[in-house]
Amino acid sequence: MLKDAEIQYIADLARIKLSAEEKSKLQGELSLILNFMEQLKELPVDGVVPTTIASGAVNITRPDVPTVADPGVVGAMLEQAPEQKDGFVKVKAILK
């Protein structure tokens, strides 16, 4: 069972505040998950080849070629923006 301090540490990392009830519930749920992971560690995997890509799908990409935007389209987008500066949409900073 996870300790209260460990639950608080996880909450601090996630930058969330938890009530005592939420901490208690999370403590039980995370403990179940960790116990299950311990059970998985005990499975015999000798001879099992590690798999990094199960589907075999491959990313197909195109070259990143810059293009010049149609001034009419840019103007129409900027007209809809609440704030703009130097031809760009101005947004509120979200990172410190």
Secondary structure, DSSP 8 states (H G I E B T S, - for coil): ---HHHHHHHHHHHT----HHHHHHHHHHHHHHHHHHHHHHTS--TT----S-SS---------------HHHHHHHHHHSS-EETTEE-------
